[in-house]
Amino acid sequence: MRRIWIALLVAFGIGLAWWWAQRETPQATPGGMAGDKHQQAPKTDSASTVGQADSAVQPERQRASAGPGKQGSTAAAAAAPESQSLPAPGLPLRETATELLAASRAGSLPATRRLMQELSDCQRQRWASMRMDMMIAFEDSPRAHRAGGERFREAMSSAAETVAELAEQCAGLPSDFDEAILFEVQRRAADAGDLAGQLSFALVPALSLGKSLQQLDRLEVYKTSAPQALQRALEQGSGQAVAGFMDAYEHVFEGWRGRPAEGTAMQTQAIQKMMETVRPLTPIQQVLGEDLAVAYRYALLCKRVCNGTDQARAEKATERLAVALEPAQRRLARDEAAQLYDQYFHAQARPDDIDLEAMRDAVLGFRR
């Protein structure tokens, strides 16, 4: 009996020792106590938070450790389309056109400007070559020798100079580098904020209205973008943009540009009436439509900010339009012109005029 009690006491002691050992040592099994989970959870959250914070700071550390040189190279890479090397100037366009066009489409404004200039030069050369061929063909005609033939010889000499000057630059230019590409680079330059691009795109776009059905895609782009381009040019302080708006909103034939003695007053009146009926409107006139009150507003502004030639035209326009408008319309136009002047011209230097006549010569084959 005593042995039984001793065995029971030993078993009880062993069980008590096992229980005590379990109480002192935390279990590594998933089924721990709720208190253990709550105590361990903050440690896990804290570790993940520190890891997230460290991972968030890591890019900043990497940028800081990169040093100014590496940061500069990153910025240079971001500006690569603007500053990438272009073909050497002076090379024939046939050798550089593809590369310049690719750079322009990649966002390089210098490439866009250069391609617009060189392609318009080559378009002028094509027109000059055609004019010279025509004049050679009619060199022996009575018209060529009328009044001594001085104007005819001057025109032929001018065409020959243009052809010779640009012969090497434009020789062998692929035929697909035509007005469609010129229109594209005009638009890209305008979108990039280039004043020459804005003015040439809005006022002398590379479009052939006689082929309008073949250019519907370009016409749609022009219709939606040209007014904004001209407005942005005005906001840069361009008097030429003001003159462009003045001309766009009044559809008037200003008169025959030939010599005054070429016809009688009746002939001049008949020609003027015919021209006002059948003459094609410019692209910007077709987009904006006629509004004499708005034209008067821009004519008043043009008298203050345009160059001498456009100021003279603005003077005639204000005299002509004042007769067609009511006093209230004229007062409102004066107030609006004053507001535009104060907003965009009063404290802003005027940019240099763009040679729009050269672009007109490239697109249309003649100057105004």
C-alpha angles and dihedrals in degrees: 000000000000089000090054092053091047090051091049092050092049091049090048091051092049091050092048091051092049091049091050092049091051091050094053098044117065113228120241094211124110091245097076126145124282091245091057092051093052092048094049096043096072089052091053092046091046092051092049091047091051090048092051092047091048092049090049092050093044096082089050090050090049091050091047092049091047091072130211094297095059093042089052091051089052091052090046090052090052090052094044097115090056099046104029115131116268130202115283113273118253096041117128111270091235087068097045106029097091094047093045092049092050091049091048091052089049089059105265109149094191089055091047093050093047094047091048091052097044095042092049088050090054091047088054089050091053092052092046090051091052092047091050092051090051093049092048089051091052097035093114096045121113090246091060091057098041113124090005093307092263097138091046092052092046091052092048092048092050092049092048091051092052093048093049095043094054100031097104094037094053105028115124096008109164112256092235089066090084139122092306090065091042090054090050095053091044089056093045092051091048092049090050091056097253109154095213089050093049094050097042093045093049101037106025107023118177093251132128106211089193087066096042096135089058092050104047092128092054092044091054092050091048094047093055099037110033099077091050091048091052091047092052089050089053090050088057088060098258115162088193089063089053090051088048092056091045091055094041096057097047117059100200134143104227095203142276111309096207126100113300093233094057095091146009123264090258091052091049091049092049092049091047092052091049092048093050088053103045106020115117116245117234116257094254091049090054092050099046101034127212120305114161095192091055090045089054090051092054093042089056090049092046091057087063104038110022129094121264098271094048091043090058090051090047090053091056091044094054091050091048096044097044089068092053097049134073119243092252091053091050092050092050091048091051091051092048092048090052091050092051091049093051092046102046111011112030098078100019128091116237116249118230116271118261119233095247091163091065089052090047089051089051095048103033102022096239142062125241 
